[in-house]
Amino acid sequence: MKTEIHPKYFKTKINCLCGNVIETASTKSESFSVEICSACHPFFTGKVKLLDMAGRVEKFQKKSATAANVQAESKAREEAKAVAAAAKKAKRQAAPPTAPPESLS
């Protein structure tokens, strides 16, 4: 086995939010935390656990309201452009035609 090419192993403590501490070896770091482990994961425990997903519905409603506002604003801009174009066209039709300039001789 070659020396100095293998990673260093640390005794690692993995802390879960449920309070479970797992001791193992790792090359990453000496300790880190996780949100879910085998002691509290619903698949292993058979219990239904609500994860922190608060605000998802509110976030969706906010996003859809923002989209509705943007659509309303763009529709209002298009209507304003149409009104301005119609006014410009009416102004052109109401103005008397201009005579072409006389040729210089």
N, C-alpha and C positions, 0 to 999 in steps of 0.2 A: 504494500500500500504506500503510495507516494505521500510525502509529508507536505504540509502547508497548502494543499489543494482542496481539502475537505472543509465544509463549513463548521463553525463552532456550535456546539449544542449547549443550550441553557436549560436549567431546571425552570420550568415555566409554571406559573399559577394563572389559571383562567378563571376569572370571576364572572358569574352570571348575575343578572339583575334579580333573580329569585333568591340569591344568597348562596347558591351552590358554588363550591370551589373545586376545580379539577386541577390536579398536579400532573404534569407530563413533561416531556422534553421537546424543545423546539429550536429551530435555527433563527427564528424571527426576533424574538425579544424575551425578556425575563418575565413579563406579566402583561396581560391585556384583559379586556372585559368584552363580554358578548351579551346580546339581548335575550337569547333563548338557548337553552341547553337540553340535553336529553332528560333531565330531571323535571323540566317544566314544559316541554314541547307537547302539544295536544296529541300528536301521533303516538308518542310513547306513554303518555299518562292516561289517555282515553277520556280526558276531560276537555270540555270546550273552554278555551281561554280567549277572552277578547283582547286583541292586541290594540295598541294605541293607534287608532285610525280616526280619531276625532277630527272633525273639520273637513272631511272629504266631501260630504254633501254640500256644505256651505261653500267650499272652494268651487265645486261644479256650478252651483247656483250663481255665484259671483261671476264666473267665467261666462256663463250663458247670458247673464244680464249685460255684461260688458259687450258681448257680441251683438246683442239686440240693439244696444245704444249706438254702436258703430254702424250697423245696418240702417238705423233710422236717420243718422246724420248723413250718410252717403245718399240715401234716398232724397233727403231734403236738399242736398247740394245739387243732385241731378234735376230736381224740380225747379230749383232756382235758375239753373243754366237754361232749362227749357223755356222758362218765362222770359229770361233775358234775351234769348234767341228770337222768341216770338215778338218781343217788343222791338228788337232791332229790325226784324223783317217788316213789321208794320210801319216803322219809321221810314225805311227805304221805299216802301210802296206809296207812302203819303207824300214824299218829297217829289217835287217836279223834276222831270228828267233834265239833265244839263245838256246844253248844246255843245257839239264838238267844237274845239277851237278852230278858228279860221286859219287857213294855211297862209303862211307868209310868202308873199310874192314880190 
